[in-house]
Amino acid sequence: MSDTDPQNNEIVITRTEVIRSPALYQEELEVIEYEGCRGRRFSGTHIKDMFIPLFYKAAKYMPYPLAMTPIYILIGLIRRLYPFKKNSLRQSCEYISKLAAARGIEHDPKQLYNQFLTNVRTIFGLYMRLYRKGAGAVQQQVVIRPEDAEMVETLRNEHGGVLFNIPHNAGSAFAGMKLNMTWPTLLVARNPSTIARSKVALEFFSAMQVKILMVRGGSPVELSRAMFSALKEKYVIATTLDNFDHSDRCVVATIFGQQMGFSPWAAKVAVKRKVPMLPVYFQSRGKEIHAVFGEALITDSVEQAVQHYVSFFEKSIIDDPASWAYLGDRRWRKVLKVASDEAGK
């Protein structure tokens, strides 16, 4: 993925750097920054570009209570913004509540709003403790039921690997630590759009003792080869797959009553290797993160594979919206609005 210069439609690269880390499955990563990669001034990307490096420095150099104080203050301020009707997070909570009510599930928008913020605050606290005290100090915060662990182990041994399909939950990346302690796990994700944030992410993945394959701007062929190699070693491969894809290569699936495009690369790997795709949703429950597994699917159809995990995402989000990180995403908010409008007719 690359950005372009709005004047002449040419790619403008501002900086490149090769990063090496023990957390990288391929040992090194070339990060390319493009002009405008920080997005709009008040976009989520721009805010993360400013905040994440500051959080990392606080975790590294400041006492725990002092380092967490800015997060508590920020979350507290956002809580106070709920009364504003144009508050975008409040709107998403109202849309998903209305949509869930049409399906017989009751959510209070304000409770969802506050729970979402509590989940974010909890995850930052867990990352802080992870970085300071190591994976052993926080591994018990991620819960995988013994029967689910046995089920995944059976699939892994019978089929030579498993491909987890995961939405962007508040605790999904953090849960990779427990996944790797249960089975050899490879996380596959787009690295952040800046060099600074990519370095911070790798510091935390290193502390989690998990391997990651970062794929932003990478070759699809090299990505597939790396995943095939990992599956030969009976890895569990965990992929986040709830991003929209508007390219000609997308697979169209139905979610919230709408036809949306999703990237098929993970499904193509699973279909070609004949390994099961297993959707997983990570629920934030107090200070714990619980893994909820769907049904495993082995299929020859990429379209069926994509619809399989997209349908699981939809049901899981309706059941527990506050655990879904993209509840605050502006693109998904538009989808939720259309769905809630239809549900109200």
C-alpha positions in Angstrom: 0.0 0.0 0.0 1.3 3.4 -0.9 0.2 7.0 -0.9 0.5 9.4 -3.8 1.3 13.0 -4.3 -2.1 14.8 -4.8 -0.6 17.2 -7.3 1.0 14.8 -9.8 -0.3 11.4 -8.6 3.3 10.2 -8.2 4.5 8.2 -5.2 6.5 10.4 -2.8 8.8 8.5 -0.4 10.1 10.6 2.5 12.2 8.1 4.4 13.2 4.4 4.4 14.9 2.3 7.1 15.7 -1.4 7.5 14.7 -2.6 11.0 16.1 -5.8 12.5 14.4 -7.5 15.5 14.2 -10.9 17.0 10.4 -10.6 16.8 10.5 -10.5 13.0 9.8 -13.9 11.3 12.0 -12.8 8.4 14.5 -11.2 10.7 14.4 -7.7 9.1 11.9 -5.3 7.7 12.2 -2.3 5.3 9.8 0.4 6.5 8.9 3.0 3.9 7.3 6.3 4.9 5.3 8.1 2.3 4.3 11.8 2.1 1.1 12.2 3.9 1.2 8.8 5.7 0.2 10.5 8.9 -3.2 11.3 7.5 -5.4 14.2 8.4 -4.5 16.4 11.4 -7.0 14.9 13.8 -7.3 11.4 12.2 -6.7 8.3 14.2 -3.5 7.6 12.4 -2.1 11.1 13.2 -3.0 10.7 16.8 -1.4 7.3 17.1 1.7 8.6 15.4 2.1 11.2 18.1 0.8 9.2 21.1 2.3 5.7 20.7 6.0 6.8 20.8 5.3 8.9 23.9 3.6 5.9 25.6 6.6 3.8 24.8 9.0 6.3 26.3 6.8 6.5 29.4 6.7 2.7 29.7 10.5 2.7 29.4 11.6 5.5 31.7 8.7 6.5 34.1 7.3 4.9 37.2 4.1 2.9 36.5 1.6 5.2 38.2 3.1 8.3 36.6 3.3 6.7 33.2 -0.3 5.7 33.3 -1.6 9.1 34.5 -1.8 10.7 30.9 -3.8 7.7 29.8 -6.2 8.0 32.7 -6.6 11.7 32.0 -7.2 11.2 28.3 -9.7 8.4 28.9 -11.5 10.5 31.5 -11.7 13.5 29.1 -13.2 11.3 26.3 -15.8 9.9 28.8 -16.9 13.5 29.4 -17.5 14.0 25.7 -20.4 11.5 25.6 -23.2 14.1 25.9 -22.2 15.6 22.5 -24.4 14.1 19.9 -21.8 14.5 17.2 -19.3 12.5 19.2 -18.3 9.8 16.6 -17.7 7.1 19.1 -21.1 7.7 20.7 -22.7 7.5 17.3 -21.1 4.1 16.6 -22.4 2.9 20.0 -25.9 4.1 19.2 -25.8 2.5 15.7 -24.6 -0.9 17.0 -27.1 -0.8 19.9 -30.0 -0.2 17.5 -28.7 -2.9 15.1 -28.4 -5.4 18.0 -31.8 -4.6 19.4 -33.4 -5.5 16.0 -31.8 -9.0 16.6 -33.0 -9.3 20.1 -29.8 -8.2 21.9 -30.0 -5.2 24.2 -27.0 -2.9 24.7 -27.1 0.5 26.3 -25.1 2.9 24.1 -23.6 4.8 27.1 -22.5 1.6 28.8 -20.9 0.4 25.6 -19.1 3.8 25.3 -17.7 3.6 28.8 -16.8 -0.1 28.5 -15.0 0.5 25.2 -12.9 3.1 26.9 -12.3 0.9 29.9 -11.1 -1.9 27.6 -8.6 0.5 26.0 -7.3 1.7 29.3 -6.9 -1.9 30.5 -5.0 -2.9 27.4 -2.5 0.0 27.9 -2.0 -1.1 31.5 -1.3 -4.6 30.4 1.2 -3.5 27.8 2.9 -1.4 30.4 3.2 -4.3 32.8 4.3 -6.6 30.0 7.2 -4.2 29.0 8.3 -3.8 32.6 7.9 -7.3 34.1 7.9 -9.6 31.1 5.4 -12.0 29.5 5.2 -14.3 32.5 3.7 -11.5 34.6 0.7 -11.0 32.4 0.1 -14.3 30.6 -2.7 -15.3 32.9 -4.7 -12.3 31.8 -5.4 -14.1 28.5 -7.8 -17.0 28.9 -8.0 -20.0 26.5 -10.3 -22.8 27.6 -8.6 -26.2 27.8 -11.2 -27.8 25.5 -10.5 -25.1 22.8 -6.7 -25.5 23.2 -7.2 -29.3 22.7 -9.4 -28.7 19.6 -6.8 -26.4 18.0 -4.0 -28.8 18.8 -5.9 -31.6 17.1 -6.5 -29.5 14.0 -2.8 -28.4 13.9 -1.6 -32.0 14.0 -4.2 -33.4 11.6 -3.8 -30.7 8.9 -0.3 -29.3 9.4 -1.3 -25.9 10.7 -4.3 -23.7 11.4 -5.1 -20.2 10.2 -6.8 -18.0 12.8 -9.2 -15.3 11.4 -9.3 -12.4 13.9 -10.9 -8.9 13.9 -9.2 -5.9 15.3 -10.1 -6.3 19.0 -8.7 -4.2 21.8 -6.9 -7.3 23.1 -6.2 -9.2 19.9 -2.5 -8.3 19.5 -1.8 -8.6 23.2 -3.4 -12.1 23.1 -0.8 -13.2 20.6 1.5 -13.7 23.6 -0.8 -16.4 25.1 -1.4 -18.0 21.7 2.4 -18.5 21.3 2.7 -20.0 24.8 0.0 -22.5 23.8 1.1 -23.3 20.2 3.9 -22.0 18.0 2.3 -18.9 16.6 3.1 -16.5 13.8 1.2 -13.1 13.8 0.6 -11.6 10.4 -0.3 -7.9 10.4 0.4 -4.6 8.6 3.2 -2.7 10.3 2.5 0.9 11.2 2.9 3.6 8.6 5.9 5.2 10.3 9.3 4.0 11.2 9.0 5.2 14.8 5.7 3.3 15.4 7.1 0.2 13.7 10.1 0.2 16.1 7.8 0.6 19.1 5.5 -2.3 17.9 8.5 -4.6 17.5 9.8 -3.7 21.0 6.5 -4.9 22.4 6.2 -8.0 20.2 9.7 -8.9 21.3 8.6 -8.6 25.0 5.7 -10.8 24.1 8.1 -13.4 22.8 6.1 -13.9 19.6 7.1 -13.9 16.0 5.4 -11.5 13.6 5.3 -11.2 9.8 4.8 -7.5 8.9 3.3 -7.0 5.5 2.7 -3.4 4.7 4.0 -2.7 1.2 5.4 -6.2 0.9 5.3 -8.6 -2.0 2.2 -10.8 -2.0 4.3 -13.7 -3.4 6.9 -13.3 -0.6 4.1 -13.1 2.0 2.5 -16.3 0.7 5.9 -18.1 0.7 6.5 -17.1 4.2 3.1 -18.3 5.3 3.5 -21.6 3.5 6.9 -22.1 5.2 5.3 -21.4 8.6 2.5 -23.9 7.9 5.0 -26.6 7.0 6.4 -26.1 10.5 2.8 -26.6 11.9 2.5 -23.0 13.1 -0.8 -21.4 14.0 -1.0 -18.3 11.9 -3.0 -15.5 13.3 -4.3 -12.8 10.9 -6.5 -9.7 11.4 -9.0 -9.6 8.5 -11.7 -7.0 9.1 -10.1 -4.3 6.9 -12.0 -3.2 3.8 -10.5 -3.9 0.4 -11.6 -1.8 -2.6 -9.2 -3.3 -5.1 -10.0 -5.5 -8.1 -8.7 -8.5 -6.2 -11.2 -8.2 -3.3 -13.8 -10.8 -2.4 -17.3 -9.4 -1.7 -18.9 -10.7 1.4 -22.1 -9.8 3.3 -21.8 -8.2 6.7 -24.5 -6.2 8.5 -26.7 -6.7 5.5 -24.3 -5.0 3.1 -21.9 -6.1 0.4 -18.4 -5.2 1.3 -15.0 -6.1 -0.2 -12.4 -7.9 1.8 -8.9 -9.0 1.0 -8.7 -12.8 0.0 -5.0 -13.4 0.6 -5.4 -15.4 3.8 -8.3 -17.4 2.4 -6.2 -18.2 -0.7 -3.3 -19.5 1.5 -5.7 -21.7 3.5 -7.4 -23.1 0.4 -4.2 -23.9 -1.4 -2.7 -25.6 1.7 -5.9 -27.3 2.7 -5.6 -26.0 6.3 -8.6 -25.0 8.5 -9.6 -21.4 8.9 -10.7 -20.8 12.4 -12.3 -17.5 13.4 -11.5 -16.1 16.8 -12.9 -13.2 18.8 -11.1 -11.8 21.9 -13.5 -10.5 24.5 -12.3 -8.0 27.1 -13.8 -9.0 30.5 -12.6 -6.9 33.3 -8.8 -7.3 33.5 -8.9 -10.5 31.4 -9.1 -11.3 27.7 -11.0 -14.4 26.7 -10.6 -16.2 23.4 -14.0 -17.2 21.8 -13.6 -19.7 18.9 -15.9 -20.2 15.9 -16.2 -23.3 13.7 -13.2 -24.5 11.7 -13.6 -24.6 8.0 -11.7 -26.4 5.2 -12.9 -25.5 1.8 -11.9 -25.2 -1.9 -13.8 -21.9 -2.2 -12.0 -18.6 -1.3 -15.4 -16.9 -1.4 -16.9 -19.3 1.1 -13.8 -19.0 3.4 -14.1 -15.2 3.5 -17.9 -15.3 4.1 -17.3 -17.8 6.9 -15.1 -15.6 9.0 -17.0 -12.4 8.1 -20.2 -13.9 9.4 -18.5 -14.9 12.6 -17.2 -11.3 13.0 -20.7 -9.9 12.6 -22.2 -12.2 15.2 -19.4 -11.6 17.7 -19.5 -7.8 17.2 -23.2 -7.8 17.8 -22.8 -9.8 20.9 -19.8 -7.8 22.3 -19.3 -4.5 20.5 -17.1 -3.0 23.3 -14.3 -5.5 22.6 -14.1 -4.5 18.9 -11.4 -1.8 18.3 -13.0 -0.7 15.0 -16.1 0.4 16.9 -14.3 3.8 16.8 -13.3 3.5 13.1 -15.0 6.1 10.8 -15.3 3.7 7.8 -17.0 1.1 9.9 -19.2 3.8 11.5 -20.7 4.5 8.0 -21.5 0.8 7.6 -23.1 0.6 11.1 -25.2 3.7 10.3 -26.6 2.2 7.1 -27.3 -1.1 8.9 -29.0 0.6 11.9 -31.1 2.7 9.5 -32.3 -0.4 7.7 -33.0 -2.1 11.0 -35.2 0.8 12.1 -37.5 0.5 9.0 
